[in-house]
């Protein structure tokens, strides 16, 4: 058995077999690092997204804090003795609506008044004109007392056909 001679066809088959084995071996050797690289890429993208979310949340928090500070300064400037019920009463008197009004304090959680450091007033007006109502609301909002109309239960023609009937709830931060 001095040396085996392979025919041309057999040599091609052996060469193809060796190339296939080397290709499979190279594929398995490179597949591990490729998978690790792709995993690192994915983690990098997720980290960048998390970082951008954190930056967005930070800017929102900074903006909310500055808004909160501005509101606190506004409330402090308004004076600690501000009372929404008294202010509504004075505004109704100023606009000649006191005799057509029925109002009372609104409890937190009723009529959209949030719980916490807020006070609310529930107001019923009878037989008011649209102009009177708009002037009254303008005075409330233009006062700078951070008054919010939280609930408009109804706005309809009065039963006697003279003007409008409305029921609404206002609230503002306590001062």
N, C-alpha and C positions, 0 to 999 in steps of 0.2 A: 504494500500500500504506500507506495512512494508518494504520492500527491494526487489528490483527487482533482480531476479536471472537471469543471462545471461547464456545461454547455451554455451558450449565450442566453438562452431562455431562462435557465436556472439562475444565472448571474443577475439578470434583470429582476427576477422574483426576489432574490435575496436582498438586492439593493433597495427595492421598493419596501420590503419588510423592515429593513434596518431604518430607512427613512421614516416609515410609519411609527416604529417604536420610538425613535428619537423625537418625532413630532409630538407624540402623545406624552412623552416624558417632559418635553419643553412646555407643553400646554399646562400640565399639572404643576410644574415648578413655578411658572409665571402666574398661574391663576390665584394662588394665595396672596401674593403682594398686590395683585390687581384688585381683588376683593377688599383688601385692607385699604387701598387707596380710595376706592369708591366709597367705603364706609366713612373715611376721614372727610371726603368731599361733602357727603350728606350731613355729617355732624357740623362741618364748617358753615354750610348754608343755614342749618337750623340755629346755630349760634348767632349768625348775622341777623336772622329774623328776630330772634329773642332780644338782641341788642337794639334793633330798631324799635321794637315794641316797648322796651324799657325807656328809650329816649322819648317816645311819644307819650307814655304814661307820665314821665317826669315833667314834660312841658304842660300836660293837663293839670297835674298836681300844683305846679308853680302858678299856673293861671288861676286855679280854684283858690289857692291861698291868697293871691293878690286880690281877687274878687271878694273873698271873705274879709280881708283886712279893710278893703274900701267900704264894704257894707257896715262893718263894725264902726269905722270912723263916722260914717253917715248917721248911724243910729246914735252914737255918742253926741254928735253935733245937734241932733234933734232934741235932745234933752231927756233926762230920765223920768220926767213926770208926764210924758205923752201917754194919752189914753185914747184908744180908737173910738170907743163909744162916745166919749165927750167930743171928739173931733167930728164924728158923723153928726151928732146933735147940733153942734155949732154950724156946720156946713149946711144942714137942712134948714136951720133958722135963717142963715144968710141968704138962701135961695127961696125963702117963703114956702117951703115944703113941709114944715114941721107938723102942721095940722093934718096933712095927708099921709103921714108916715107912722109906721109902727115898727119899732126896732128894739133889739135886745142883744145881750152878749151871746155869742155862739160858742158852744163847747168845742174843744179840740176833737177832731175826728168827725164832726158833724158839718155837712155842707162844704166839704173840701178844706176845712181849717186843719192844718197839720198839727200833730201833737208836738209838744216841746215849748220853746220860748216864743209862742205866737199868741196873739189875741184876735178874736173874731167878733164880727157884728152881723147879725141877720136883720135884713131890712125889707119891709114891705111898703111899697108906695102905691097909692090909689089915685086915679084920675089925674095923672101928670101928663103934660104934653111931651112930645119927643124932644123939643128944644130944652125944656126944663130938665129932663133926664140927662141930656147930653151936657148941659152946663154943669149940673151937679157932679156927674162923673168926671168931667174935665177938672173941676176944682179939686176933687179927691186925688186924682192922679198927678195933677200939676203941683200939689202941695209939697212934694218931696219927702213924704212920710213912708214911702215904700209900701203903699197900700195895693193889695191885689184883689181883684174880683175873682173869687174862686168858684162860685156857683151862681148861675142864673137859672133859677127854677122855672120861671115863666116870665114872658113879656107878651101881654095880650091886651085887646081892647077892654076897657072897663065895662062892668056890668051895666052901668047906666048910659053907656055910649059916649061918655065925656072923658076923653084922654085914654091913658094906658094904666094897666095894673101890672106891677112887677114884684117879684120877690128875688132877692139876691143876697149873697153872703160875701163879706169882705174879710180879709185878714191882713195882718202886718206883724213884723217882729216886735216883741216887747222891748221897751227901752228903758 
